[in-house]
Amino acid sequence: MHYASKYYDPVKVHEYYLKTRELKGRRSSANLSEKGKELWTYTKKQISEEKKAETKAEQEKRDAKIETLRSDAKQTRENISNNLKRLRDALSASSQSQKDAATRRIESQIKALQNQTMLKTVKAQKIANLRAQLSAEKGRITESMKAEKAKASSDASTEREALATNLKAAVTAARDAYKAAKENMKQKYENLYQSEYDKIRKSYHK
């Protein structure tokens, strides 16, 4: 009878067996012939190396996934900050534009008033009223801008918090997926060890 498996290389089997004659583990080679011991020792090594490579591939897959998640989150945070800056700049520009328009309007009214004939005290009072009106209007524009900026900052903060929460959940999911894959591999290779051992024992029992 002949043992056939992808883990079997007749030349390497004997070379490896000479280095590791004593098989330790749950699957005893006590009931195997010398050839069976050679086969099992080498086959076990090959399976272990395959398991190690697959485990490493899963680790790299997990690490790449987490790196991508973190990189995307970093880019999103930068986008949030940039969008907030643009919005705040736009609010400042809009506020200044409104103030300039109010100033031109009030100054035009003051100029027209100055050209009118009336008592100086009356004229001075009306001009003072217009300047007070302008000051109050500018104050309202400033307060409105501050409120909008505060809301924008609050919204951005909420976005960042949601991003952090989602990133944490996604990283945890990636790690859990790796753990699950590792457990599946553990069972897969446990079955493979046993299957190969049983095949060798059947063909090369003592």
Secondary structure, DSSP 8 states (H G I E B T S, - for coil): -----TT--HHHHHHHHHH--S--SSS--TTB-HHHHHHHHHHHHHHHHHHHHHHHHHHHHHHHHHHHHHHHHHHHHHHHHHHHHHHHHHHHHHHHHHHHHHHHHHHHHHHHHHTS-S-HHHHHHHHHHHHHHHHHHHHHHHHHHHHHHHHHHHHHHHHHHHHHHHHHHHHHHHHHHHHHHHHHHHHHHHHHHHHHHHHHHHHSB-
